[in-house]
Structure formats: C-alpha cells, structure tokens
Amino acid sequence: MELAIVIAVVVVALAFDYTNGFHDAANAIATSVSTRALTPRIALTLAAVMNFVGALLGQEVAKTVQGVLTIDGVSENHGLVIVLAGLLGAITWNLITWYFGLPSSSSHALIGGLVGAGLAGGVTIEWSTILDKVIIPMVASPIVGFALAFAIMLAIMWIFRRRNPHRVFRGFRIMQTLSAAGLALGHGLQDAQKTMGVIFLAVTTAGYYTNAAGEPRDGLPLWIVLASAGAISFGTYSGGWRIMRTLGRRIIHLDPARGFSAETAGTIVLYTTAFVFEAPISTTHTITSAIMGAGATKRFSAVRWGVARSIVTAWVLTFPMAGSAAAVVYLICRFVFQLP
C-alpha cells in the first residue's frame, strides 16, 4: 500500500512538472516570438533544452520547498496522501488558468496546494519558511522585475539614441536569442527544483533516503533530478500557446529592444533569488512584470493595464484557490484510502 502511494506521488509530481513546463513555456519565449527574433518551434526547442540544463545546476530551491511541511504525528501513508493532494490541487489550478490563458504562478499553486492539504491533514506548516522564502519574494520579485526592466530599457534608449532604429532592432533580435536562453535556464533552475523538492519530501516521508535518525540525507538522488528535469523539458516543448499570446501580445506589442530588456531583467531576478536567497519565486510573475516595465518606457498608457489587472487577479487567487482544491482532494483521498 505504502509503495503504491509513493509511486502515485512520484507520477503525479512529474505530471505537475510537465504541466508546469507547458504552462510556463511562454515565460521564456513569448517576447522573442512576438518580436520575431525566433520562430515558435525554434524558441520552444531552445527553451526545452535550457530548462533541462538549468534543472541540473542547483538544489537550493528544492530544499526550501521540501521544508514547507513537517509531516509528523501522522502515519507514513497519511503523510504521503497529504503530499499527493497538494500536487493534485496545484495541477487543478494550473489547468484552469491555462485554459483561460492566464499566466498564473505554478510555483505558488504548488506551495498553496501543499499548505492547503497540510492544513486539512493536520500537519505542521512551516510558516516562517513560507513568509521568508515565498510571501516576501512573491511581492518583491515583480516589483524588482518591473523596475529593473524599466531601468535597462532607459539605458538602452540613451545609449542608442543617435543610432538608426532599424539597425538597432536587428541587433537586439540577435541578442534576444541569448536573453531568451538565459531566461529559460533560470526557469529550469527555479521550477524543476520545486518538483524535486516535493518528490524528495514524499520519499523521505516514506522512510527512504533518510539517515539513522530518520532525517533526510544531504543531496537529492540523481534519478529525482533527471526525472524532474526531463518532465519539465518535455512539457516546455509541448508549448503553451494560449499563455504565450497573453504575454507576448495582449499586454503590449514589444519591439526587440524591449523584449531583450524584459528577458534580461527576468534572468537577473531568477538567478539571484535561486542562488542567493534560495527562494522559489514565480517565473511568471517575474517576466510579466518585466514586460510591463520595459513597455512602460514607451509610455505608461502603452501597457494594457486591463489585461494586467486580470493577471494580477489570477496571482492573488492562486494561493488560496490551489490550497482549497488541495484540501478537497485530500478529503476525497482520505476516504478512498480509508485513512483514520
């Protein structure tokens, strides 16, 4: 019974990783595609490869996600069902927002799902970790992304103010290949690690990969790293055309220089939060706010703030809605698995 639940959790976690890939594929490539710096298929291939590579570069974010819940005081089967319900709640919200073309955060859906299932299951929620590593970065990263993209674009406008715009844009189309690759690498570095953390939480809850004291060992098993990297990469290649249209066209029509500014700002924020703060931030929040920041240098009215409001609404709803869905799934699973 326990092994069957562990396998189910791993499969569902990789399914979440896959939905994360196609849900967030637009993050790294929407600006490059909308400015015609890259064709959609080439952009998706580039994003898939860089997502896979990025997933292999660190484990700091995975450790943070693993530490969101402390599953004690319940049986191993009960703990595994809580993790399973958290994943299913996150997947449910991902699919809903994908259907409506809203670039919500898969990261916050995952954290919200785990918290919702944990509250329903009566286990310990590490609120200090959530505040320091999730809530504060959730608020700060879009603000920094907006300001940084705005500043980078202003610098570009000043540096190239006397140059021929057509030649400048042609050069930035080439540069966007590099900035898109960097952003996709950061996406893999951030988002694939979240799935790694959940899978490791599940297998350690079941008593695998623990030391004599029952505590998780240092370092993730290689099979977890490779499976998570492969799932998000395959999901990315499958594409997320609905969300790509929202990010690349509906917020603002970008030129290559503004696309480069947005991608560069997003890349800087993703790398800094992963390596310095070990925080699982939202790549969706980061790149969307960076697009707004770069677009606002044209004029603030150029940004379609009505679309931006819809996106912000999805951001605000993600945590509680994914948590609520996970709590409902937990109650169903508790009945199905006949838990006390």
C-alpha positions in Angstrom: 0.0 0.0 0.0 2.7 2.5 1.0 4.9 1.7 -2.0 1.8 2.2 -4.3 1.2 5.6 -2.8 4.9 6.6 -3.2 4.7 5.6 -6.9 1.5 7.5 -7.3 3.0 10.7 -5.7 6.1 10.5 -8.0 4.0 10.0 -11.1 1.6 12.9 -10.1 4.7 15.1 -9.2 6.2 14.5 -12.7 2.7 15.2 -14.2 2.7 18.5 -12.3 6.3 19.2 -13.6 5.0 18.5 -17.1 2.0 20.9 -16.7 4.5 23.4 -15.2 6.5 23.1 -18.4 3.7 23.7 -20.9 2.0 26.3 -18.6 5.2 28.3 -18.2 6.8 27.7 -21.6 5.6 31.1 -22.7 7.7 32.8 -19.9 11.0 32.4 -21.7 10.0 32.7 -25.3 6.8 34.8 -25.6 8.8 38.1 -26.1 11.2 36.5 -28.6 8.4 35.1 -30.6 6.3 38.2 -30.5 9.2 40.3 -31.8 10.0 37.6 -34.4 13.5 37.2 -33.1 12.8 33.4 -33.0 10.2 31.2 -34.7 7.9 29.4 -32.2 9.3 26.0 -32.9 13.0 27.1 -32.5 12.1 29.1 -29.4 10.3 26.1 -27.8 13.3 23.8 -28.6 15.7 26.3 -27.1 13.5 26.7 -24.0 13.2 22.9 -23.6 17.0 22.4 -23.8 17.8 25.2 -21.4 15.1 24.2 -19.0 16.8 20.8 -18.8 20.2 22.2 -18.3 19.0 24.7 -15.7 17.4 22.0 -13.6 20.8 20.4 -13.1 22.5 23.5 -11.8 21.4 23.6 -8.1 19.3 22.2 -5.3 18.8 25.2 -3.0 15.2 25.9 -4.1 14.3 22.1 -3.8 15.4 22.2 -0.2 13.2 25.2 0.5 10.1 23.5 -1.0 10.9 20.3 0.9 10.9 22.4 4.1 7.4 23.9 3.7 5.7 21.0 5.6 6.9 19.0 8.6 5.0 15.7 8.4 5.0 14.3 11.8 2.3 12.9 14.2 0.6 11.0 11.3 1.3 7.7 9.6 3.5 7.4 6.6 0.5 6.7 4.3 -1.3 9.7 5.7 1.7 11.9 5.1 2.0 10.7 1.5 -1.7 11.3 0.8 -1.2 14.9 2.0 1.7 15.4 -0.5 -0.4 13.7 -3.2 -3.4 16.0 -2.5 -1.2 19.1 -2.6 0.1 18.1 -6.0 -3.3 17.4 -7.4 -4.7 20.7 -6.1 -1.8 22.6 -7.9 -2.4 20.7 -11.1 -6.1 21.5 -11.0 -5.4 25.3 -10.7 -2.7 25.1 -13.4 -5.1 23.6 -15.8 -7.9 26.1 -15.0 -5.6 29.1 -15.6 -4.0 27.5 -18.7 -7.5 27.0 -20.2 -8.3 30.7 -19.7 -4.9 31.8 -20.9 -3.9 33.4 -17.6 -0.2 33.3 -16.7 -0.6 32.4 -13.1 2.2 31.0 -10.9 2.8 27.2 -10.9 5.2 27.8 -8.0 2.6 29.4 -5.8 0.0 26.9 -6.9 2.4 24.2 -5.6 3.1 25.9 -2.3 -0.6 26.8 -1.9 -1.6 23.2 -2.6 0.9 21.8 -0.1 -0.3 24.3 2.6 -4.0 23.6 1.9 -3.5 19.8 2.1 -1.3 20.2 5.1 -3.9 22.3 7.0 -6.6 19.8 6.1 -4.4 16.9 7.2 -3.4 18.5 10.5 0.4 18.5 10.0 2.9 21.3 10.8 3.1 24.2 8.4 6.4 26.0 8.5 5.0 29.5 8.3 8.4 31.2 8.9 9.8 29.5 5.8 6.7 30.4 3.8 6.9 34.1 4.9 10.7 34.4 4.3 11.0 32.3 1.2 7.6 32.6 -0.5 5.5 35.5 0.5 8.2 38.2 0.7 9.8 37.1 -2.6 6.3 36.8 -4.2 5.7 40.5 -3.5 9.3 41.7 -4.1 10.2 39.9 -7.3 7.6 41.5 -9.6 8.4 45.0 -8.3 12.2 44.4 -8.8 11.5 42.9 -12.3 9.4 45.9 -13.3 11.9 48.4 -12.1 14.9 46.6 -13.5 13.4 46.2 -16.9 12.4 49.8 -16.9 16.0 50.9 -16.0 17.6 48.6 -18.6 15.4 49.9 -21.3 16.0 53.5 -20.4 19.8 52.8 -20.5 19.4 51.2 -24.0 17.3 54.2 -25.2 20.0 56.6 -24.0 23.0 54.6 -25.3 21.5 54.1 -28.8 19.6 57.4 -29.0 21.6 58.5 -32.1 21.6 55.2 -33.9 19.4 54.0 -36.7 16.4 52.3 -35.1 16.1 49.6 -37.7 19.7 48.5 -37.3 19.5 48.6 -33.5 16.4 46.4 -33.6 18.1 44.0 -35.9 20.9 43.7 -33.4 18.6 43.2 -30.5 16.8 40.4 -32.3 20.1 38.5 -32.3 20.7 39.4 -28.6 17.2 38.1 -27.8 18.4 34.6 -28.6 20.9 34.9 -25.7 18.4 36.6 -23.3 15.7 34.0 -24.0 18.2 31.2 -23.4 19.3 32.8 -20.1 15.7 33.1 -19.0 14.8 29.5 -19.9 17.9 28.4 -17.9 16.6 30.4 -14.9 13.2 28.8 -15.4 14.6 25.3 -15.2 16.8 26.3 -12.2 13.7 27.5 -10.4 10.7 25.4 -11.4 12.2 22.0 -11.9 13.7 22.1 -8.4 10.3 22.6 -6.9 9.2 19.2 -8.2 12.4 17.7 -7.0 11.7 19.0 -3.5 8.2 17.5 -3.5 9.3 14.1 -4.7 12.1 14.1 -2.1 9.6 15.1 0.6 7.4 12.1 -0.4 10.2 9.5 -0.5 11.7 10.7 2.9 8.2 10.7 4.4 8.0 7.0 3.4 11.4 6.4 5.1 13.6 6.3 2.0 16.9 8.3 1.7 17.0 9.0 5.5 19.8 8.7 7.9 19.8 6.6 11.2 17.9 9.5 13.0 15.2 9.4 10.3 16.2 12.8 8.9 16.6 13.4 5.1 20.1 12.9 3.7 22.0 15.7 2.2 21.7 15.9 -1.6 19.0 14.7 -3.9 19.2 11.2 -5.6 20.2 11.5 -9.3 17.0 9.8 -10.5 14.9 12.6 -9.0 17.0 15.3 -10.6 17.0 13.8 -14.0 13.3 12.8 -14.0 12.2 16.3 -12.9 14.5 17.9 -15.5 13.1 15.7 -18.2 9.5 16.2 -17.3 9.6 20.0 -17.3 11.7 20.0 -20.5 9.2 17.8 -22.3 6.3 19.9 -21.1 8.0 23.0 -22.3 8.5 21.6 -25.8 4.7 20.8 -25.8 4.2 24.5 -25.7 1.7 26.9 -24.1 0.3 28.9 -26.9 -2.7 30.4 -25.0 -0.4 32.0 -22.4 2.2 32.9 -25.0 -0.4 35.1 -26.7 -1.2 36.9 -23.5 2.4 37.6 -22.5 3.7 38.4 -26.0 0.9 40.4 -27.5 -2.0 41.3 -25.2 0.0 43.1 -22.5 1.9 45.3 -25.0 3.4 45.0 -28.5 7.1 44.6 -27.8 10.0 45.6 -30.0 13.3 43.6 -29.9 15.0 46.1 -27.5 12.2 46.0 -25.0 11.9 42.2 -25.4 15.6 41.9 -24.6 15.3 44.3 -21.6 12.4 42.2 -20.1 14.2 38.9 -20.6 17.4 40.2 -19.1 15.7 41.7 -16.1 13.8 38.4 -15.6 17.0 36.4 -15.8 18.8 38.5 -13.2 15.9 38.2 -10.8 15.6 34.4 -11.2 19.3 33.7 -10.8 19.6 36.0 -7.7 16.7 34.5 -5.9 17.8 30.9 -6.6 21.4 31.2 -5.7 21.4 34.0 -3.1 18.1 33.7 -1.3 17.1 30.1 -2.2 13.6 31.3 -2.7 11.1 29.5 -5.1 9.8 32.6 -6.8 7.4 32.7 -9.8 9.0 33.0 -13.2 5.5 34.0 -14.5 5.3 37.0 -12.1 8.8 38.0 -12.8 8.7 38.0 -16.6 5.2 39.5 -16.8 6.2 42.4 -14.6 9.4 42.9 -16.5 7.4 43.1 -19.8 5.2 45.8 -18.2 8.3 47.6 -17.0 10.0 47.6 -20.4 6.8 48.5 -22.1 6.2 51.4 -19.8 9.3 53.2 -21.1 7.3 53.8 -24.3 4.5 55.4 -22.3 2.5 54.1 -19.4 -0.6 54.1 -21.5 1.0 51.7 -23.9 0.6 48.9 -21.4 -2.8 47.3 -21.5 -3.4 47.6 -17.8 -6.8 45.9 -18.0 -5.1 42.7 -19.1 -2.5 43.3 -16.4 -5.3 43.6 -13.8 -6.7 40.2 -14.9 -3.3 38.6 -14.5 -2.8 40.2 -11.0 -6.2 38.8 -10.0 -5.1 35.3 -11.0 -1.9 35.8 -9.0 -3.8 36.8 -5.9 -6.3 33.9 -6.2 -3.6 31.2 -6.9 -2.5 30.5 -3.4 -6.0 30.2 -1.8 -7.6 28.5 -4.8 -4.9 25.9 -5.2 -5.0 25.4 -1.4 -8.8 24.9 -1.4 -8.6 22.5 -4.3 -5.9 20.5 -2.5 -8.0 20.4 0.7 -10.9 19.0 -1.2 -8.7 16.4 -2.9 -7.3 15.4 0.5 -10.7 14.7 1.8 -11.5 12.6 -1.2 -8.2 10.7 -0.9 -8.7 10.2 2.8 -12.0 8.4 2.0 -10.5 6.4 -0.9 -7.5 5.2 1.1 -9.6 4.7 4.2 -7.4 6.7 6.4 -8.3 7.3 10.1 
